[in-house]
Amino acid sequence: MARSTTATRGAETDAEERIAFADAALALAGHQVTDPCLNDLVARRARGELSGDEARELGRKHILGR
């Protein structure tokens, strides 16, 4: 059980680092994502819960409303 907890913690740390990197890159370019739905999609993608295609499609639907 300890091994899976460590693996989960490591995966979560990796996801947090990927999100922090993306946020920093956006900030350097003068941008910030404030939409909670889009931030959730980014977090789910970073954790591997969604593929890139799925995240893009859901984000597109959210932004365009269709």
HTML snippet that shows the backbone in 3Dmol.js (N, CA, C, O; Angstrom):
<script src="https://3Dmol.org/build/3Dmol-min.js"></script>
<div id="view" style="width:600px;height:400px;position:relative"></div>
<script>
const pdb = `
ATOM      1  N   MET A   1       0.829  -1.201   0.000  1.00  0.00           N
ATOM      2  CA  MET A   1       0.000   0.000   0.000  1.00  0.00           C
ATOM      3  C   MET A   1       0.862   1.250   0.000  1.00  0.00           C
ATOM      4  O   MET A   1       0.521   2.219  -0.677  1.00  0.00           O
ATOM      5  N   ALA A   2       1.962   1.263   0.732  1.00  0.00           N
ATOM      6  CA  ALA A   2       2.813   2.446   0.787  1.00  0.00           C
ATOM      7  C   ALA A   2       3.366   2.785  -0.589  1.00  0.00           C
ATOM      8  O   ALA A   2       3.527   3.959  -0.924  1.00  0.00           O
ATOM      9  N   ARG A   3       3.657   1.766  -1.385  1.00  0.00           N
ATOM     10  CA  ARG A   3       4.215   2.014  -2.712  1.00  0.00           C
ATOM     11  C   ARG A   3       3.215   2.755  -3.599  1.00  0.00           C
ATOM     12  O   ARG A   3       3.593   3.703  -4.288  1.00  0.00           O
ATOM     13  N   SER A   4       1.960   2.343  -3.594  1.00  0.00           N
ATOM     14  CA  SER A   4       0.977   3.023  -4.429  1.00  0.00           C
ATOM     15  C   SER A   4       0.727   4.439  -3.929  1.00  0.00           C
ATOM     16  O   SER A   4       0.473   5.331  -4.739  1.00  0.00           O
ATOM     17  N   THR A   5       0.789   4.672  -2.629  1.00  0.00           N
ATOM     18  CA  THR A   5       0.637   6.014  -2.092  1.00  0.00           C
ATOM     19  C   THR A   5       1.780   6.892  -2.559  1.00  0.00           C
ATOM     20  O   THR A   5       1.570   8.044  -2.938  1.00  0.00           O
ATOM     21  N   THR A   6       2.991   6.350  -2.532  1.00  0.00           N
ATOM     22  CA  THR A   6       4.154   7.093  -3.005  1.00  0.00           C
ATOM     23  C   THR A   6       4.035   7.374  -4.495  1.00  0.00           C
ATOM     24  O   THR A   6       4.346   8.478  -4.942  1.00  0.00           O
ATOM     25  N   ALA A   7       3.592   6.397  -5.265  1.00  0.00           N
ATOM     26  CA  ALA A   7       3.429   6.585  -6.704  1.00  0.00           C
ATOM     27  C   ALA A   7       2.363   7.636  -6.991  1.00  0.00           C
ATOM     28  O   ALA A   7       2.531   8.466  -7.884  1.00  0.00           O
ATOM     29  N   THR A   8       1.272   7.602  -6.240  1.00  0.00           N
ATOM     30  CA  THR A   8       0.211   8.585  -6.414  1.00  0.00           C
ATOM     31  C   THR A   8       0.714   9.978  -6.066  1.00  0.00           C
ATOM     32  O   THR A   8       0.442  10.943  -6.779  1.00  0.00           O
ATOM     33  N   ARG A   9       1.448  10.074  -4.966  1.00  0.00           N
ATOM     34  CA  ARG A   9       1.999  11.360  -4.546  1.00  0.00           C
ATOM     35  C   ARG A   9       2.971  11.876  -5.607  1.00  0.00           C
ATOM     36  O   ARG A   9       2.983  13.070  -5.906  1.00  0.00           O
ATOM     37  N   GLY A  10       3.777  10.992  -6.172  1.00  0.00           N
ATOM     38  CA  GLY A  10       4.716  11.380  -7.218  1.00  0.00           C
ATOM     39  C   GLY A  10       4.001  11.855  -8.464  1.00  0.00           C
ATOM     40  O   GLY A  10       4.406  12.841  -9.080  1.00  0.00           O
ATOM     41  N   ALA A  11       2.942  11.160  -8.838  1.00  0.00           N
ATOM     42  CA  ALA A  11       2.165  11.558 -10.020  1.00  0.00           C
ATOM     43  C   ALA A  11       1.502  12.913  -9.791  1.00  0.00           C
ATOM     44  O   ALA A  11       1.459  13.747 -10.695  1.00  0.00           O
ATOM     45  N   GLU A  12       0.992  13.128  -8.597  1.00  0.00           N
ATOM     46  CA  GLU A  12       0.353  14.411  -8.282  1.00  0.00           C
ATOM     47  C   GLU A  12       1.394  15.530  -8.306  1.00  0.00           C
ATOM     48  O   GLU A  12       1.118  16.619  -8.807  1.00  0.00           O
ATOM     49  N   THR A  13       2.577  15.271  -7.772  1.00  0.00           N
ATOM     50  CA  THR A  13       3.655  16.265  -7.806  1.00  0.00           C
ATOM     51  C   THR A  13       4.051  16.575  -9.239  1.00  0.00           C
ATOM     52  O   THR A  13       4.254  17.739  -9.584  1.00  0.00           O
ATOM     53  N   ASP A  14       4.165  15.553 -10.077  1.00  0.00           N
ATOM     54  CA  ASP A  14       4.473  15.762 -11.493  1.00  0.00           C
ATOM     55  C   ASP A  14       3.414  16.635 -12.151  1.00  0.00           C
ATOM     56  O   ASP A  14       3.737  17.553 -12.905  1.00  0.00           O
ATOM     57  N   ALA A  15       2.156  16.346 -11.866  1.00  0.00           N
ATOM     58  CA  ALA A  15       1.061  17.128 -12.446  1.00  0.00           C
ATOM     59  C   ALA A  15       1.135  18.580 -11.982  1.00  0.00           C
ATOM     60  O   ALA A  15       0.957  19.495 -12.786  1.00  0.00           O
ATOM     61  N   GLU A  16       1.393  18.796 -10.715  1.00  0.00           N
ATOM     62  CA  GLU A  16       1.497  20.152 -10.184  1.00  0.00           C
ATOM     63  C   GLU A  16       2.659  20.902 -10.832  1.00  0.00           C
ATOM     64  O   GLU A  16       2.547  22.095 -11.116  1.00  0.00           O
ATOM     65  N   GLU A  17       3.771  20.209 -11.066  1.00  0.00           N
ATOM     66  CA  GLU A  17       4.913  20.841 -11.720  1.00  0.00           C
ATOM     67  C   GLU A  17       4.592  21.210 -13.163  1.00  0.00           C
ATOM     68  O   GLU A  17       4.997  22.272 -13.636  1.00  0.00           O
ATOM     69  N   ARG A  18       3.866  20.341 -13.867  1.00  0.00           N
ATOM     70  CA  ARG A  18       3.483  20.651 -15.248  1.00  0.00           C
ATOM     71  C   ARG A  18       2.550  21.858 -15.296  1.00  0.00           C
ATOM     72  O   ARG A  18       2.680  22.711 -16.175  1.00  0.00           O
ATOM     73  N   ILE A  19       1.615  21.931 -14.358  1.00  0.00           N
ATOM     74  CA  ILE A  19       0.690  23.061 -14.309  1.00  0.00           C
ATOM     75  C   ILE A  19       1.447  24.349 -13.986  1.00  0.00           C
ATOM     76  O   ILE A  19       1.205  25.388 -14.602  1.00  0.00           O
ATOM     77  N   ALA A  20       2.359  24.278 -13.025  1.00  0.00           N
ATOM     78  CA  ALA A  20       3.151  25.457 -12.661  1.00  0.00           C
ATOM     79  C   ALA A  20       3.981  25.942 -13.850  1.00  0.00           C
ATOM     80  O   ALA A  20       4.100  27.147 -14.073  1.00  0.00           O
ATOM     81  N   PHE A  21       4.552  25.011 -14.610  1.00  0.00           N
ATOM     82  CA  PHE A  21       5.325  25.377 -15.790  1.00  0.00           C
ATOM     83  C   PHE A  21       4.448  26.089 -16.817  1.00  0.00           C
ATOM     84  O   PHE A  21       4.831  27.126 -17.358  1.00  0.00           O
ATOM     85  N   ALA A  22       3.275  25.529 -17.080  1.00  0.00           N
ATOM     86  CA  ALA A  22       2.361  26.139 -18.054  1.00  0.00           C
ATOM     87  C   ALA A  22       1.906  27.515 -17.581  1.00  0.00           C
ATOM     88  O   ALA A  22       1.840  28.453 -18.377  1.00  0.00           O
ATOM     89  N   ASP A  23       1.592  27.644 -16.298  1.00  0.00           N
ATOM     90  CA  ASP A  23       1.176  28.946 -15.757  1.00  0.00           C
ATOM     91  C   ASP A  23       2.299  29.972 -15.886  1.00  0.00           C
ATOM     92  O   ASP A  23       2.047  31.129 -16.221  1.00  0.00           O
ATOM     93  N   ALA A  24       3.539  29.550 -15.619  1.00  0.00           N
ATOM     94  CA  ALA A  24       4.684  30.460 -15.729  1.00  0.00           C
ATOM     95  C   ALA A  24       4.904  30.887 -17.180  1.00  0.00           C
ATOM     96  O   ALA A  24       5.178  32.056 -17.453  1.00  0.00           O
ATOM     97  N   ALA A  25       4.784  29.938 -18.105  1.00  0.00           N
ATOM     98  CA  ALA A  25       4.958  30.269 -19.523  1.00  0.00           C
ATOM     99  C   ALA A  25       3.889  31.266 -19.971  1.00  0.00           C
ATOM    100  O   ALA A  25       4.183  32.219 -20.693  1.00  0.00           O
ATOM    101  N   LEU A  26       2.665  31.045 -19.544  1.00  0.00           N
ATOM    102  CA  LEU A  26       1.589  31.986 -19.887  1.00  0.00           C
ATOM    103  C   LEU A  26       1.849  33.362 -19.280  1.00  0.00           C
ATOM    104  O   LEU A  26       1.648  34.383 -19.937  1.00  0.00           O
ATOM    105  N   ALA A  27       2.298  33.385 -18.025  1.00  0.00           N
ATOM    106  CA  ALA A  27       2.568  34.657 -17.349  1.00  0.00           C
ATOM    107  C   ALA A  27       3.674  35.426 -18.061  1.00  0.00           C
ATOM    108  O   ALA A  27       3.579  36.643 -18.213  1.00  0.00           O
ATOM    109  N   LEU A  28       4.724  34.730 -18.500  1.00  0.00           N
ATOM    110  CA  LEU A  28       5.807  35.391 -19.229  1.00  0.00           C
ATOM    111  C   LEU A  28       5.316  36.006 -20.529  1.00  0.00           C
ATOM    112  O   LEU A  28       5.851  37.014 -20.990  1.00  0.00           O
ATOM    113  N   ALA A  29       4.303  35.400 -21.111  1.00  0.00           N
ATOM    114  CA  ALA A  29       3.728  35.913 -22.355  1.00  0.00           C
ATOM    115  C   ALA A  29       2.647  36.958 -22.083  1.00  0.00           C
ATOM    116  O   ALA A  29       2.047  37.493 -23.016  1.00  0.00           O
ATOM    117  N   GLY A  30       2.399  37.248 -20.795  1.00  0.00           N
ATOM    118  CA  GLY A  30       1.413  38.254 -20.435  1.00  0.00           C
ATOM    119  C   GLY A  30      -0.010  37.740 -20.383  1.00  0.00           C
ATOM    120  O   GLY A  30      -0.959  38.509 -20.535  1.00  0.00           O
ATOM    121  N   HIS A  31      -0.162  36.440 -20.169  1.00  0.00           N
ATOM    122  CA  HIS A  31      -1.494  35.841 -20.153  1.00  0.00           C
ATOM    123  C   HIS A  31      -1.747  35.131 -18.828  1.00  0.00           C
ATOM    124  O   HIS A  31      -0.816  34.777 -18.104  1.00  0.00           O
ATOM    125  N   GLN A  32      -3.014  34.934 -18.532  1.00  0.00           N
ATOM    126  CA  GLN A  32      -3.417  34.190 -17.347  1.00  0.00           C
ATOM    127  C   GLN A  32      -4.771  33.547 -17.624  1.00  0.00           C
ATOM    128  O   GLN A  32      -5.683  34.206 -18.124  1.00  0.00           O
ATOM    129  N   VAL A  33      -4.902  32.271 -17.303  1.00  0.00           N
ATOM    130  CA  VAL A  33      -6.179  31.578 -17.456  1.00  0.00           C
ATOM    131  C   VAL A  33      -6.902  31.666 -16.116  1.00  0.00           C
ATOM    132  O   VAL A  33      -6.408  31.175 -15.101  1.00  0.00           O
ATOM    133  N   THR A  34      -8.071  32.294 -16.120  1.00  0.00           N
ATOM    134  CA  THR A  34      -8.825  32.472 -14.880  1.00  0.00           C
ATOM    135  C   THR A  34     -10.121  31.670 -14.865  1.00  0.00           C
ATOM    136  O   THR A  34     -10.792  31.595 -13.836  1.00  0.00           O
ATOM    137  N   ASP A  35     -10.473  31.078 -15.986  1.00  0.00           N
ATOM    138  CA  ASP A  35     -11.709  30.299 -16.071  1.00  0.00           C
ATOM    139  C   ASP A  35     -11.540  28.996 -15.283  1.00  0.00           C
ATOM    140  O   ASP A  35     -10.668  28.190 -15.608  1.00  0.00           O
ATOM    141  N   PRO A  36     -12.367  28.781 -14.248  1.00  0.00           N
ATOM    142  CA  PRO A  36     -12.226  27.576 -13.423  1.00  0.00           C
ATOM    143  C   PRO A  36     -12.411  26.281 -14.216  1.00  0.00           C
ATOM    144  O   PRO A  36     -11.752  25.282 -13.929  1.00  0.00           O
ATOM    145  N   CYS A  37     -13.292  26.292 -15.199  1.00  0.00           N
ATOM    146  CA  CYS A  37     -13.520  25.093 -16.007  1.00  0.00           C
ATOM    147  C   CYS A  37     -12.270  24.748 -16.819  1.00  0.00           C
ATOM    148  O   CYS A  37     -11.862  23.588 -16.876  1.00  0.00           O
ATOM    149  N   LEU A  38     -11.671  25.752 -17.443  1.00  0.00           N
ATOM    150  CA  LEU A  38     -10.461  25.514 -18.231  1.00  0.00           C
ATOM    151  C   LEU A  38      -9.297  25.101 -17.339  1.00  0.00           C
ATOM    152  O   LEU A  38      -8.501  24.240 -17.713  1.00  0.00           O
ATOM    153  N   ASN A  39      -9.195  25.714 -16.155  1.00  0.00           N
ATOM    154  CA  ASN A  39      -8.139  25.314 -15.216  1.00  0.00           C
ATOM    155  C   ASN A  39      -8.326  23.863 -14.772  1.00  0.00           C
ATOM    156  O   ASN A  39      -7.353  23.130 -14.594  1.00  0.00           O
ATOM    157  N   ASP A  40      -9.576  23.458 -14.596  1.00  0.00           N
ATOM    158  CA  ASP A  40      -9.859  22.067 -14.240  1.00  0.00           C
ATOM    159  C   ASP A  40      -9.447  21.115 -15.363  1.00  0.00           C
ATOM    160  O   ASP A  40      -8.882  20.052 -15.107  1.00  0.00           O
ATOM    161  N   LEU A  41      -9.732  21.502 -16.600  1.00  0.00           N
ATOM    162  CA  LEU A  41      -9.323  20.670 -17.739  1.00  0.00           C
ATOM    163  C   LEU A  41      -7.808  20.532 -17.809  1.00  0.00           C
ATOM    164  O   LEU A  41      -7.294  19.448 -18.087  1.00  0.00           O
ATOM    165  N   VAL A  42      -7.087  21.628 -17.556  1.00  0.00           N
ATOM    166  CA  VAL A  42      -5.621  21.582 -17.553  1.00  0.00           C
ATOM    167  C   VAL A  42      -5.132  20.633 -16.461  1.00  0.00           C
ATOM    168  O   VAL A  42      -4.227  19.830 -16.690  1.00  0.00           O
ATOM    169  N   ALA A  43      -5.724  20.727 -15.287  1.00  0.00           N
ATOM    170  CA  ALA A  43      -5.310  19.860 -14.178  1.00  0.00           C
ATOM    171  C   ALA A  43      -5.607  18.392 -14.488  1.00  0.00           C
ATOM    172  O   ALA A  43      -4.785  17.518 -14.210  1.00  0.00           O
ATOM    173  N   ARG A  44      -6.763  18.128 -15.054  1.00  0.00           N
ATOM    174  CA  ARG A  44      -7.122  16.742 -15.406  1.00  0.00           C
ATOM    175  C   ARG A  44      -6.191  16.204 -16.473  1.00  0.00           C
ATOM    176  O   ARG A  44      -5.811  15.034 -16.426  1.00  0.00           O
ATOM    177  N   ARG A  45      -5.812  17.039 -17.442  1.00  0.00           N
ATOM    178  CA  ARG A  45      -4.875  16.620 -18.488  1.00  0.00           C
ATOM    179  C   ARG A  45      -3.506  16.353 -17.881  1.00  0.00           C
ATOM    180  O   ARG A  45      -2.856  15.368 -18.231  1.00  0.00           O
ATOM    181  N   ALA A  46      -3.060  17.216 -16.978  1.00  0.00           N
ATOM    182  CA  ALA A  46      -1.750  17.057 -16.341  1.00  0.00           C
ATOM    183  C   ALA A  46      -1.679  15.781 -15.513  1.00  0.00           C
ATOM    184  O   ALA A  46      -0.620  15.163 -15.403  1.00  0.00           O
ATOM    185  N   ARG A  47      -2.813  15.386 -14.930  1.00  0.00           N
ATOM    186  CA  ARG A  47      -2.849  14.144 -14.140  1.00  0.00           C
ATOM    187  C   ARG A  47      -3.049  12.915 -15.012  1.00  0.00           C
ATOM    188  O   ARG A  47      -3.022  11.791 -14.511  1.00  0.00           O
ATOM    189  N   GLY A  48      -3.250  13.115 -16.314  1.00  0.00           N
ATOM    190  CA  GLY A  48      -3.432  11.990 -17.222  1.00  0.00           C
ATOM    191  C   GLY A  48      -4.842  11.448 -17.255  1.00  0.00           C
ATOM    192  O   GLY A  48      -5.072  10.352 -17.767  1.00  0.00           O
ATOM    193  N   GLU A  49      -5.786  12.195 -16.719  1.00  0.00           N
ATOM    194  CA  GLU A  49      -7.186  11.762 -16.711  1.00  0.00           C
ATOM    195  C   GLU A  49      -7.855  11.978 -18.066  1.00  0.00           C
ATOM    196  O   GLU A  49      -8.855  11.331 -18.379  1.00  0.00           O
ATOM    197  N   LEU A  50      -7.309  12.880 -18.861  1.00  0.00           N
ATOM    198  CA  LEU A  50      -7.826  13.183 -20.198  1.00  0.00           C
ATOM    199  C   LEU A  50      -6.670  13.161 -21.187  1.00  0.00           C
ATOM    200  O   LEU A  50      -5.537  13.490 -20.835  1.00  0.00           O
ATOM    201  N   SER A  51      -6.954  12.777 -22.410  1.00  0.00           N
ATOM    202  CA  SER A  51      -5.941  12.915 -23.457  1.00  0.00           C
ATOM    203  C   SER A  51      -5.916  14.384 -23.884  1.00  0.00           C
ATOM    204  O   SER A  51      -6.816  15.152 -23.545  1.00  0.00           O
ATOM    205  N   GLY A  52      -4.898  14.757 -24.615  1.00  0.00           N
ATOM    206  CA  GLY A  52      -4.836  16.115 -25.134  1.00  0.00           C
ATOM    207  C   GLY A  52      -6.013  16.430 -26.029  1.00  0.00           C
ATOM    208  O   GLY A  52      -6.579  17.522 -25.968  1.00  0.00           O
ATOM    209  N   ASP A  53      -6.385  15.460 -26.871  1.00  0.00           N
ATOM    210  CA  ASP A  53      -7.534  15.650 -27.762  1.00  0.00           C
ATOM    211  C   ASP A  53      -8.821  15.857 -26.972  1.00  0.00           C
ATOM    212  O   ASP A  53      -9.630  16.723 -27.307  1.00  0.00           O
ATOM    213  N   GLU A  54      -9.008  15.058 -25.922  1.00  0.00           N
ATOM    214  CA  GLU A  54     -10.224  15.195 -25.106  1.00  0.00           C
ATOM    215  C   GLU A  54     -10.263  16.554 -24.422  1.00  0.00           C
ATOM    216  O   GLU A  54     -11.304  17.212 -24.407  1.00  0.00           O
ATOM    217  N   ALA A  55      -9.143  16.976 -23.858  1.00  0.00           N
ATOM    218  CA  ALA A  55      -9.091  18.268 -23.167  1.00  0.00           C
ATOM    219  C   ALA A  55      -9.364  19.414 -24.140  1.00  0.00           C
ATOM    220  O   ALA A  55     -10.110  20.338 -23.816  1.00  0.00           O
ATOM    221  N   ARG A  56      -8.768  19.359 -25.324  1.00  0.00           N
ATOM    222  CA  ARG A  56      -9.014  20.406 -26.325  1.00  0.00           C
ATOM    223  C   ARG A  56     -10.479  20.453 -26.738  1.00  0.00           C
ATOM    224  O   ARG A  56     -11.063  21.531 -26.847  1.00  0.00           O
ATOM    225  N   GLU A  57     -11.069  19.291 -26.966  1.00  0.00           N
ATOM    226  CA  GLU A  57     -12.470  19.241 -27.390  1.00  0.00           C
ATOM    227  C   GLU A  57     -13.390  19.782 -26.300  1.00  0.00           C
ATOM    228  O   GLU A  57     -14.301  20.557 -26.591  1.00  0.00           O
ATOM    229  N   LEU A  58     -13.163  19.386 -25.056  1.00  0.00           N
ATOM    230  CA  LEU A  58     -13.989  19.889 -23.967  1.00  0.00           C
ATOM    231  C   LEU A  58     -13.789  21.392 -23.768  1.00  0.00           C
ATOM    232  O   LEU A  58     -14.745  22.115 -23.488  1.00  0.00           O
ATOM    233  N   GLY A  59     -12.550  21.859 -23.914  1.00  0.00           N
ATOM    234  CA  GLY A  59     -12.280  23.288 -23.800  1.00  0.00           C
ATOM    235  C   GLY A  59     -12.954  24.071 -24.916  1.00  0.00           C
ATOM    236  O   GLY A  59     -13.525  25.135 -24.678  1.00  0.00           O
ATOM    237  N   ARG A  60     -12.889  23.548 -26.125  1.00  0.00           N
ATOM    238  CA  ARG A  60     -13.537  24.179 -27.266  1.00  0.00           C
ATOM    239  C   ARG A  60     -15.046  24.282 -27.042  1.00  0.00           C
ATOM    240  O   ARG A  60     -15.655  25.327 -27.274  1.00  0.00           O
ATOM    241  N   LYS A  61     -15.631  23.176 -26.586  1.00  0.00           N
ATOM    242  CA  LYS A  61     -17.079  23.174 -26.330  1.00  0.00           C
ATOM    243  C   LYS A  61     -17.437  24.179 -25.239  1.00  0.00           C
ATOM    244  O   LYS A  61     -18.449  24.872 -25.335  1.00  0.00           O
ATOM    245  N   HIS A  62     -16.609  24.254 -24.212  1.00  0.00           N
ATOM    246  CA  HIS A  62     -16.871  25.193 -23.111  1.00  0.00           C
ATOM    247  C   HIS A  62     -16.815  26.633 -23.614  1.00  0.00           C
ATOM    248  O   HIS A  62     -17.688  27.441 -23.297  1.00  0.00           O
ATOM    249  N   ILE A  63     -15.785  26.951 -24.400  1.00  0.00           N
ATOM    250  CA  ILE A  63     -15.611  28.321 -24.876  1.00  0.00           C
ATOM    251  C   ILE A  63     -16.673  28.692 -25.904  1.00  0.00           C
ATOM    252  O   ILE A  63     -17.243  29.781 -25.845  1.00  0.00           O
ATOM    253  N   LEU A  64     -16.938  27.792 -26.843  1.00  0.00           N
ATOM    254  CA  LEU A  64     -17.889  28.108 -27.909  1.00  0.00           C
ATOM    255  C   LEU A  64     -19.337  27.813 -27.552  1.00  0.00           C
ATOM    256  O   LEU A  64     -20.257  28.266 -28.234  1.00  0.00           O
ATOM    257  N   GLY A  65     -19.537  27.048 -26.477  1.00  0.00           N
ATOM    258  CA  GLY A  65     -20.886  26.729 -26.045  1.00  0.00           C
ATOM    259  C   GLY A  65     -21.585  25.705 -26.897  1.00  0.00           C
ATOM    260  O   GLY A  65     -22.814  25.634 -26.895  1.00  0.00           O
ATOM    261  N   ARG A  66     -20.816  24.894 -27.639  1.00  0.00           N
ATOM    262  CA  ARG A  66     -21.431  23.832 -28.459  1.00  0.00           C
ATOM    263  C   ARG A  66     -20.533  22.631 -28.544  1.00  0.00           C
ATOM    264  O   ARG A  66     -20.882  21.643 -29.189  1.00  0.00           O
TER     265      ARG A  66
END
`;
const viewer = $3Dmol.createViewer("view");
viewer.addModel(pdb, "pdb");
viewer.setStyle({}, {cartoon: {color: "spectrum"}});
viewer.zoomTo();
viewer.render();
</script>
